[in-house]
Amino acid sequence: MTTKLTTDICIIGAGSGGLSVAAAASQMGAKVVLFEADKMGGDCLNTGCVPSKAMLAAAKAAHHAKGAPKMGIAGAPAIIDFAAVKAHVADVIATIEPHDSAARFTGLGVTVIPERAHFSGRRQVSSDNYQVDAKYIVIATGSAAAVPPIPGLDDVPYYTNETIFSDPQKPDHLVIIGGGPIGIEMAHAHARLGVTVTIIEAASIMSRDDPELVAILKTQLTNEGITIIEGTGIANIARDDANKLAPSITVTLADGLRITASHILVAAGRRPSIAGLNLEAAAINSNSAGIITDRRLRSSNKSVFAIGDVTGRAQFTHIAGYHAGIIIRNILFKLPAKIDETIQPWVTYCDPELAHVGLGEQDAIEAWGAGNVKTLTAPLSGNDRAIAERRREGMVKVITHKNGRILGASILAPHAGEMILAWALAISAKHKISKMASIIAPYPTYGDASKRAAGSFYTASLFSARTKKLVKFLLRF
């Protein structure tokens, strides 16, 4: 028998975005029904941000076990128990899991239904045992790993981010298809845990980030033994069973080069999770990128909102959380809140970290014209904290309008993810570069490089012949 429910908000998907909407709305007095057919917490908790950062932390521990000879500290190669590393990853997930659990959300007053949902009307969602009529519906189904149509790939075992964290087996040679953030993070983690790693990228790695900083990062990765192959695709993948005890996989590139791998990780982008939603029943438009929304995150059916990865916008947990705030203001407070995609930061958690917010250099030039854009840099080679810690690789790079308006910032540094917040705030508040240049930065910090970059905006005028004449004149009095 089908149970019929009526609610204020029905949410499909219990990832970070869906949970944020559910928690806020229920605590503000709205009736909320939440469908989740798989694991509460979605990709971020179970197969994304949380396990990847836990694995990267283990990799960093292994890396630093070798000591720092230039500092007079001797060490030894880490003894790595790969299965124990994966147990550590699972423990981190389990520790955070209660915060995202069905029990917690039920306690908040949310009706949690562990079933797969689909639309059965413009304001109606159904599952095997429930039919829910709602004033508003939020699609928060996220995304899944996209698997490219490479000949032979379906005939061999391969990982995606959804499977790699649960396998306790240590790869001998991991070939990663894709050089985006997921591929780079997993490459660095596995390399530091004693795995031979090859990245194959059909275009160029980290193509969304600043090319100058990516080039520095690429040098760091190759110095740690990671092989990076760019600008060529894969012609064929085949399984080699000659060694029955340890069958291998042969990856043949478009240029004829052959690579023998023990394991493959597919990290070639994401696809929106919209299959089976029966969007047509609710007159919801979509395309290959996901649900089509306006800046208020409303779909073509104005009673239905979409949030996070499924919208085809920037695919980050913090962006889904930001979307949740936009939706709450629209639904509960009837405010026409809109997303601002100029202030969306992202971080790739390799070591050093690569962070960005706002416009990149080329995007700024295209938007404002080359004559109106200034690029400010502060290499870590001149930062005293970086020198003290022997981490001089990296740079702070800031893009401004010639009038001093901050347009964007990119940072390659050991703590770039923490440093980028100041620039995100500055851009959000529409501050000019003078704000950053005049701030008192504690010494010695990596953050001082941000102040140094900001100060360079004034270097040409401050030390000009005109300024010197003015100073000489004033000193007469």
C-alpha positions as CSV (number, residue, x, y, z in Angstrom):
1,M,0.0,0.0,0.0
2,T,1.3,3.5,-0.9
3,T,1.7,5.9,1.9
4,K,0.7,9.4,0.9
5,L,2.3,12.5,2.5
6,T,2.0,16.2,2.1
7,T,4.9,18.5,2.9
8,D,6.3,21.9,2.5
9,I,9.6,20.8,0.9
10,C,10.6,17.5,-0.6
11,I,14.3,16.9,-1.2
12,I,15.6,14.2,-3.5
13,G,19.2,13.3,-2.5
14,A,21.0,13.4,0.9
15,G,24.4,14.7,-0.2
16,S,25.9,17.9,1.3
17,G,23.5,20.2,-0.5
18,G,20.3,18.3,0.3
19,L,21.2,17.8,3.9
20,S,22.0,21.5,4.3
21,V,18.5,22.4,3.0
22,A,16.9,19.8,5.1
23,A,18.6,20.8,8.3
24,A,18.0,24.5,7.9
25,A,14.4,24.2,6.7
26,S,13.3,21.8,9.4
27,Q,14.8,23.9,12.2
28,M,13.1,27.0,10.8
29,G,9.7,25.3,11.0
30,A,9.1,23.8,7.6
31,K,7.8,20.3,7.0
32,V,10.5,18.4,5.1
33,V,10.6,15.0,3.4
34,L,14.0,13.7,2.3
35,F,14.6,10.8,-0.1
36,E,17.9,9.0,-0.2
37,A,18.2,5.6,-1.9
38,D,21.9,5.1,-1.1
39,K,24.1,6.4,1.7
40,M,23.4,9.5,3.7
41,G,26.1,12.1,3.2
42,G,26.4,11.4,-0.5
43,D,29.6,11.5,-2.5
44,C,31.4,14.0,-0.2
45,L,31.3,11.9,2.9
46,N,31.5,8.4,1.4
47,T,33.5,8.6,-1.8
48,G,34.8,12.1,-2.3
49,C,36.1,14.9,-0.1
50,V,36.3,13.1,3.2
51,P,38.1,9.9,2.2
52,S,40.4,11.6,-0.3
53,K,41.6,14.1,2.4
54,A,42.0,11.3,4.9
55,M,44.1,9.4,2.4
56,L,46.2,12.5,1.5
57,A,46.8,13.0,5.2
58,A,48.2,9.5,5.5
59,A,50.3,10.1,2.4
60,K,51.7,13.3,3.9
61,A,52.6,11.4,7.1
62,A,54.5,8.8,5.0
63,H,56.3,11.5,3.1
64,H,57.5,13.3,6.2
65,A,58.7,10.1,7.8
66,K,61.7,10.3,5.5
67,G,62.9,13.3,7.6
68,A,64.4,16.6,6.3
69,P,68.2,16.2,5.7
70,K,68.6,19.8,4.8
71,M,67.3,20.7,8.2
72,G,69.5,18.2,10.0
73,I,66.7,15.7,10.6
74,A,67.3,12.1,9.6
75,G,64.5,9.8,8.8
76,A,63.8,6.5,7.1
77,P,61.4,5.3,4.4
78,A,58.0,4.9,5.9
79,I,56.7,1.3,6.6
80,I,53.3,1.5,4.8
81,D,50.5,-0.8,5.7
82,F,48.2,0.0,2.8
83,A,45.2,-1.9,4.3
84,A,45.7,0.0,7.5
85,V,45.6,3.3,5.5
86,K,42.3,2.3,4.0
87,A,41.1,1.4,7.5
88,H,42.1,4.9,8.6
89,V,40.0,6.3,5.7
90,A,37.0,4.2,6.7
91,D,37.4,5.3,10.4
92,V,37.4,9.0,9.4
93,I,34.1,8.4,7.4
94,A,32.6,6.5,10.3
95,T,33.5,9.3,12.7
96,I,31.7,12.0,10.6
97,E,28.9,9.7,9.6
98,P,26.6,10.3,12.6
99,H,26.4,14.0,11.7
100,D,24.8,13.0,8.3
101,S,22.8,10.1,9.5
102,A,19.1,9.4,9.1
103,A,18.8,9.2,12.9
104,R,20.1,12.8,13.3
105,F,17.8,14.2,10.6
106,T,14.8,12.3,11.9
107,G,15.6,13.9,15.3
108,L,15.5,17.3,13.6
109,G,12.0,16.6,12.4
110,V,12.8,15.5,8.8
111,T,10.9,12.5,7.4
112,V,13.7,10.4,5.9
113,I,12.7,7.8,3.2
114,P,15.4,5.3,2.2
115,E,14.0,4.8,-1.3
116,R,14.7,5.9,-4.8
117,A,12.4,8.7,-5.9
118,H,11.1,10.0,-9.2
119,F,8.6,12.7,-10.3
120,S,5.0,11.6,-10.8
121,G,3.6,15.2,-11.3
122,R,4.6,18.8,-11.3
123,R,4.7,18.9,-7.5
124,Q,4.7,15.2,-6.8
125,V,7.4,12.7,-6.0
126,S,6.9,9.0,-5.7
127,S,8.9,5.9,-4.7
128,D,8.1,2.2,-4.2
129,N,6.1,2.8,-1.1
130,Y,5.4,6.6,-0.9
131,Q,3.8,9.4,-2.7
132,V,4.7,12.9,-1.6
133,D,2.9,16.1,-2.6
134,A,5.0,19.2,-1.9
135,K,4.8,23.0,-2.3
136,Y,8.5,22.9,-3.3
137,I,10.8,20.2,-4.5
138,V,14.6,20.3,-4.4
139,I,16.7,18.0,-6.7
140,A,20.0,17.3,-4.9
141,T,21.0,14.1,-6.6
142,G,24.7,15.1,-7.3
143,S,26.9,13.5,-9.9
144,A,28.8,10.3,-10.6
145,A,32.0,9.4,-12.3
146,A,31.9,9.8,-16.1
147,V,33.4,6.8,-17.9
148,P,34.9,7.7,-21.3
149,P,34.2,5.3,-24.3
150,I,37.7,3.9,-24.5
151,P,37.9,0.6,-26.4
152,G,38.4,-2.3,-24.1
153,L,37.9,-0.3,-20.9
154,D,34.7,-2.2,-20.0
155,D,36.5,-5.5,-20.4
156,V,39.0,-4.7,-17.5
157,P,38.5,-3.9,-13.9
158,Y,38.9,-0.3,-13.0
159,Y,38.4,2.1,-10.1
160,T,36.4,5.3,-9.9
161,N,36.3,7.5,-6.9
162,E,33.3,5.4,-5.8
163,T,35.3,2.2,-5.4
164,I,39.0,3.1,-4.9
165,F,38.7,4.0,-1.2
166,S,37.2,0.7,-0.1
167,D,39.8,-1.6,-1.7
168,P,42.6,-2.6,0.8
169,Q,44.9,-3.9,-2.0
170,K,47.9,-1.7,-2.8
171,P,48.3,-1.2,-6.5
172,D,51.8,-1.9,-8.0
173,H,51.3,0.6,-10.9
174,L,48.2,2.8,-10.9
175,V,47.4,4.4,-14.2
176,I,45.0,7.4,-13.8
177,I,42.9,8.5,-16.7
178,G,42.3,12.2,-16.2
179,G,44.5,15.0,-14.9
180,G,41.8,17.1,-13.1
181,P,41.6,17.6,-9.3
182,I,40.5,14.1,-8.5
183,G,43.3,12.6,-10.6
184,I,46.0,14.8,-9.2
185,E,45.0,14.3,-5.6
186,M,44.8,10.5,-6.0
187,A,48.1,10.5,-7.9
188,H,49.9,12.4,-5.2
189,A,48.4,10.3,-2.4
190,H,49.2,6.9,-4.0
191,A,52.7,8.0,-5.0
192,R,53.6,9.0,-1.4
193,L,52.2,5.7,-0.3
194,G,54.7,3.8,-2.4
195,V,52.7,3.2,-5.6
196,T,54.1,3.8,-9.1
197,V,51.7,6.3,-10.7
198,T,51.1,7.4,-14.3
199,I,48.6,10.1,-15.2
200,I,47.3,10.2,-18.8
201,E,45.5,13.4,-19.8
202,A,44.2,14.0,-23.3
203,A,44.6,17.8,-23.0
204,S,46.6,19.3,-20.2
205,I,46.4,18.7,-16.4
206,M,44.5,21.1,-14.2
207,S,43.2,23.1,-17.2
208,R,40.9,25.3,-15.1
209,D,43.8,26.6,-13.0
210,D,46.5,29.2,-13.6
211,P,49.0,27.7,-16.2
212,E,52.0,29.3,-14.5
213,L,51.1,27.8,-11.1
214,V,50.2,24.4,-12.7
215,A,53.6,24.3,-14.3
216,I,55.3,24.7,-10.9
217,L,53.0,22.0,-9.5
218,K,53.8,19.7,-12.4
219,T,57.5,19.9,-11.6
220,Q,56.8,19.1,-8.0
221,L,54.8,16.0,-8.9
222,T,57.3,14.7,-11.4
223,N,60.1,15.3,-8.9
224,E,58.2,12.9,-6.6
225,G,58.2,10.2,-9.3
226,I,54.8,10.7,-10.9
227,T,54.8,10.2,-14.7
228,I,52.5,12.8,-16.4
229,I,51.5,12.2,-20.1
230,E,49.6,15.1,-21.6
231,G,48.2,15.8,-25.0
232,T,47.4,12.3,-26.1
233,G,44.4,10.0,-25.8
234,I,44.1,6.3,-25.2
235,A,43.6,4.1,-28.2
236,N,42.9,0.8,-26.4
237,I,42.9,-1.0,-23.1
238,A,43.4,-4.7,-22.8
239,R,43.8,-7.3,-20.1
240,D,46.9,-9.5,-20.1
241,D,46.4,-12.8,-18.3
242,A,49.8,-14.3,-19.1
243,N,50.6,-14.1,-15.4
244,K,47.6,-15.9,-13.8
245,L,48.6,-14.8,-10.3
246,A,48.9,-11.2,-11.2
247,P,47.2,-10.3,-14.5
248,S,48.1,-6.9,-15.8
249,I,46.4,-4.3,-18.0
250,T,48.0,-2.9,-21.1
251,V,47.1,0.7,-22.0
252,T,47.9,1.7,-25.5
253,L,48.1,5.4,-26.2
254,A,47.1,7.1,-29.5
255,D,50.8,7.6,-30.3
256,G,51.5,3.9,-30.0
257,L,53.1,4.0,-26.5
258,R,52.2,1.0,-24.3
259,I,52.0,1.2,-20.6
260,T,51.6,-1.8,-18.3
261,A,49.4,-1.2,-15.3
262,S,48.2,-3.3,-12.4
263,H,45.2,-1.0,-11.7
264,I,43.3,1.8,-13.5
265,L,41.5,4.8,-11.9
266,V,39.1,6.6,-14.1
267,A,39.0,10.3,-13.1
268,A,37.8,11.8,-16.4
269,G,35.1,14.1,-15.1
270,R,31.6,13.8,-13.7
271,R,28.1,13.3,-15.1
272,P,24.9,14.6,-13.5
273,S,22.8,12.0,-11.7
274,I,19.4,12.5,-13.3
275,A,18.6,9.1,-14.8
276,G,15.4,7.7,-13.5
277,L,14.0,10.9,-12.1
278,N,11.3,11.1,-14.8
279,L,11.8,14.8,-15.2
280,E,9.3,15.0,-18.0
281,A,6.5,14.3,-15.5
282,A,7.3,17.6,-13.8
283,A,8.1,19.6,-17.0
284,I,11.7,20.0,-16.0
285,N,14.3,20.8,-18.7
286,S,17.8,19.3,-18.6
287,N,20.8,18.7,-20.9
288,S,24.0,16.7,-20.7
289,A,25.3,19.0,-18.0
290,G,22.3,18.5,-15.7
291,I,19.2,20.3,-14.6
292,I,18.8,23.7,-16.3
293,T,18.3,26.4,-13.7
294,D,18.2,30.2,-13.5
295,R,20.4,32.2,-11.1
296,R,17.8,31.5,-8.3
297,L,18.4,27.8,-9.0
298,R,14.8,27.3,-10.2
299,S,14.2,24.8,-12.9
300,S,11.8,25.3,-15.8
301,N,9.1,24.2,-13.3
302,K,9.3,27.1,-10.8
303,S,8.2,24.9,-7.9
304,V,11.3,22.7,-8.4
305,F,14.8,23.9,-7.5
306,A,18.1,22.1,-8.2
307,I,21.3,22.3,-6.2
308,G,24.9,21.3,-6.3
309,D,26.5,19.0,-8.9
310,V,23.3,18.1,-10.7
311,T,22.9,21.7,-11.9
312,G,26.1,21.3,-14.0
313,R,27.7,24.2,-12.2
314,A,31.0,24.1,-10.2
315,Q,31.1,20.6,-8.6
316,F,32.3,21.2,-5.0
317,T,30.8,20.5,-1.7
318,H,31.1,24.1,-0.5
319,I,29.2,25.2,-3.7
320,A,26.4,22.9,-2.9
321,G,26.3,24.4,0.6
322,Y,26.2,27.9,-0.9
323,H,23.4,26.8,-3.1
324,A,21.5,25.6,-0.1
325,G,21.5,29.1,1.4
326,I,20.2,30.6,-1.9
327,I,17.3,28.1,-1.9
328,I,16.4,28.6,1.7
329,R,16.1,32.4,1.1
330,N,14.0,31.8,-2.0
331,I,11.6,29.2,-0.5
332,L,11.3,30.1,3.2
333,F,11.7,33.9,3.0
334,K,10.4,34.6,-0.5
335,L,13.6,36.6,-1.3
336,P,14.8,36.5,-4.9
337,A,18.3,35.5,-3.9
338,K,20.6,34.7,-6.8
339,I,23.9,32.9,-7.1
340,D,27.1,34.9,-7.7
341,E,29.6,32.7,-9.5
342,T,32.4,35.2,-9.3
343,I,33.2,34.4,-5.7
344,Q,33.4,30.6,-5.9
345,P,36.7,29.3,-4.6
346,W,38.2,25.9,-5.1
347,V,41.2,24.0,-3.9
348,T,43.1,20.9,-5.1
349,Y,44.6,19.3,-2.0
350,C,47.9,18.1,-3.4
351,D,51.1,19.3,-1.6
352,P,51.6,22.2,-2.2
353,E,47.9,23.0,-2.5
354,L,46.5,24.9,-5.5
355,A,43.7,27.3,-4.7
356,H,41.7,29.8,-6.8
357,V,38.9,32.3,-6.6
358,G,37.4,34.8,-9.0
359,L,38.7,35.4,-12.6
360,G,41.9,33.9,-13.9
361,E,44.3,36.0,-15.8
362,Q,43.1,35.2,-19.3
363,D,39.4,35.4,-18.3
364,A,40.1,38.9,-16.9
365,I,41.8,40.0,-20.1
366,E,38.9,38.7,-22.2
367,A,36.4,40.5,-19.9
368,W,38.2,43.8,-19.4
369,G,40.9,44.1,-22.1
370,A,44.6,43.6,-21.6
371,G,45.2,47.3,-21.0
372,N,42.9,47.3,-18.0
373,V,44.3,44.2,-16.2
374,K,47.2,44.1,-13.8
375,T,48.8,40.8,-12.7
376,L,50.5,40.9,-9.3
377,T,52.8,38.1,-8.1
378,A,54.7,37.2,-4.9
379,P,56.8,34.0,-5.3
380,L,57.3,32.0,-2.1
381,S,61.0,32.2,-2.8
382,G,60.9,35.6,-1.2
383,N,58.7,34.6,1.8
384,D,60.6,34.1,5.0
385,R,58.2,31.4,6.4
386,A,58.6,29.4,3.2
387,I,62.4,29.8,3.4
388,A,62.4,28.7,7.0
389,E,60.4,25.6,6.2
390,R,62.2,25.0,2.9
391,R,59.0,25.2,1.0
392,R,59.9,27.9,-1.5
393,E,58.0,26.3,-4.4
394,G,54.9,28.2,-5.2
395,M,53.4,31.7,-5.6
396,V,50.6,34.1,-4.9
397,K,49.1,35.5,-8.1
398,V,46.5,38.2,-8.0
399,I,44.5,39.7,-10.9
400,T,43.2,43.2,-10.6
401,H,41.6,45.9,-12.7
402,K,43.9,48.9,-13.3
403,N,41.7,50.9,-10.9
404,G,42.6,48.5,-8.1
405,R,39.5,46.3,-8.0
406,I,40.4,42.7,-7.2
407,L,39.2,40.3,-9.9
408,G,40.8,37.0,-8.9
409,A,43.5,35.2,-7.1
410,S,45.4,31.9,-7.4
411,I,47.8,30.5,-4.8
412,L,50.2,27.6,-4.9
413,A,51.5,27.0,-1.4
414,P,51.5,24.5,1.4
415,H,48.4,26.1,3.0
416,A,46.8,27.7,-0.1
417,G,43.3,26.4,0.9
418,E,43.5,28.5,4.1
419,M,45.1,31.5,2.4
420,I,42.5,31.8,-0.4
421,L,39.7,32.7,2.1
422,A,41.0,36.2,2.5
423,W,40.9,36.8,-1.2
424,A,37.4,35.3,-1.5
425,L,36.2,37.7,1.2
426,A,37.9,40.7,-0.5
427,I,36.3,39.9,-3.9
428,S,32.9,39.2,-2.2
429,A,33.1,42.6,-0.4
430,K,34.3,44.3,-3.6
431,H,37.4,45.6,-1.8
432,K,40.2,47.2,-3.7
433,I,43.7,46.0,-3.6
434,S,44.6,48.8,-1.1
435,K,42.7,46.9,1.6
436,M,45.1,43.9,1.3
437,A,48.1,46.1,0.9
438,S,47.4,48.0,4.1
439,I,46.5,45.0,6.3
440,I,48.9,44.0,9.1
441,A,50.0,40.5,8.3
442,P,51.6,38.5,11.2
443,Y,55.2,37.6,10.6
444,P,56.4,35.1,9.5
445,T,53.5,33.6,7.7
446,Y,52.7,32.3,4.2
447,G,49.8,34.8,4.3
448,D,52.4,37.6,4.2
449,A,52.9,36.7,0.5
450,S,49.3,37.8,-0.1
451,K,50.1,41.2,1.4
452,R,53.4,41.4,-0.6
453,A,51.5,40.6,-3.8
454,A,48.9,43.3,-3.0
455,G,51.6,45.8,-2.3
456,S,53.3,45.3,-5.6
457,F,50.3,47.0,-7.2
458,Y,51.8,50.3,-6.1
459,T,55.5,49.6,-6.7
460,A,55.8,51.4,-10.0
461,S,54.2,54.6,-8.8
462,L,55.7,54.5,-5.3
463,F,59.3,54.3,-6.5
464,S,58.9,56.5,-9.6
465,A,61.0,59.5,-10.5
466,R,57.9,61.7,-9.7
467,T,57.7,60.3,-6.2
468,K,61.4,60.9,-5.6
469,K,61.0,64.5,-6.7
470,L,58.1,65.0,-4.3
471,V,59.9,63.5,-1.4
472,K,63.0,65.6,-2.0
473,F,60.7,68.7,-2.1
474,L,58.9,67.8,1.1
475,L,62.1,67.1,3.0
476,R,63.2,70.8,2.5
477,F,60.6,71.7,5.2
